[in-house]
Amino acid sequence: MPLHCNDSDWGASGFLVGSAVFKAVEALFRSAWWVRFPSAPVWQAVAWKIENERSQDLMNGTIAQIVALTCHGNAYLHGHSIPNFFPENSTCKFCDRVNFAAVSKTFFGRTKEKPIAETPDAWFSFLRSSKASGIRIQYMSDNHPDFSDRMTAGLVGGGGTWSMEVIQPGNRSDRWFERWMVWNRDAPENRIWRVTYGKVSAASTSRATADDLSTTTDQLAKSLREIRDFSQEHECDMFTQYFNEALDTLDSGGRNLHGYHQDLAPEGFLSPQANMILDACQRCWVFGAMGSWNDMVFEGEDQKNYEDVSERAFQTIINAIVSATNTTLS
């Protein structure tokens, strides 16, 4: 059993006092925490944890939405019929709005946002009219000197930087980054988030090769068995169940699905293997804040083993999400 359980020693922040998650949150709030986008203006982020992270929706809501936008956008650009995205898509369940803007700096250095689309559906149409050929999801590590991306993954703006590369004619691409902000914590239907995706830079299209999903599946399964075995050995029963359900999805070849979001892509658009991988990644995403896998402490060598298996699982899951999502580009 871990030394720190979920029902004692809570701080005012709601995180376990003395835990690694508490220390990460404390350090971030003591500084002015800004999210810097490469070659772009600075947007301020709000460090709230995702409200529904401990419910059935295990995958971080921000990741799930950017995956769904990429998959639906690629389907639309390839001429497929897609369902209305907002507000119907499950990744928009707690969003009051999801809009898109071009971001630039004025002569005096102020950030300027020019509206482009008021909804994801309007954004898909905009991309087609601009002759975009596809969307590629990207992930960049924050490389924080004190805390790994895994430890800040339960905070908006933490856990690394996700973006969408929209491929344009002439070997050029636009980079779109997300900003999630709480506008009303008492909003009707818990739609507390207002999300903006900003086009903040343009550059040459990145060179990327498609990953072998069979290799991706094998790596994910290996990492999940490793972290499941640690969880089971230390009687972390709830997390053991999540890991077992993710493994069940992989071991059944995708016949048994346990993920909350069954609409990350239009029906039939994802390959069976890509759909299987994304479903498993949803169920084994345990890297949050209060009460999550991150919020535990062990003794001695167990602590080192816990950190090792957790970091390997985190990186493997991230890589699997990127690989599976980007199969929709071709």
Secondary structure, 3 states (H helix, E strand, C coil): CCCCCCCCCECCCCCECCCHHHHHHHHHHHCCCEEECCCCCEEECCCCCCCCCCCCCCCCHHHHHHHHHHHHHHHHHCCCCCCCCCCCCHHHCCEEEEEEEEEEECCCCCEEEEEEECCHHHHHHHHHHCCCCEEEEEEECCCCCCCCCHHHCCCCCCCCEEEEEEEECCCEEEEEEEEEEECCCCCHHHCCEEEEEEEEEEEECCCCCCCCHHHHHHHHHHHHHHHHHHHHHCCCHHHHHHHHHHHHHHHCCCCCCCCCCCCCCCCCCCCHHHHHHHHHHHHCCCCCCCCCCCCCCCCHHHHHHHHHHHHHHHHHHHHHHHHHHHHHHC
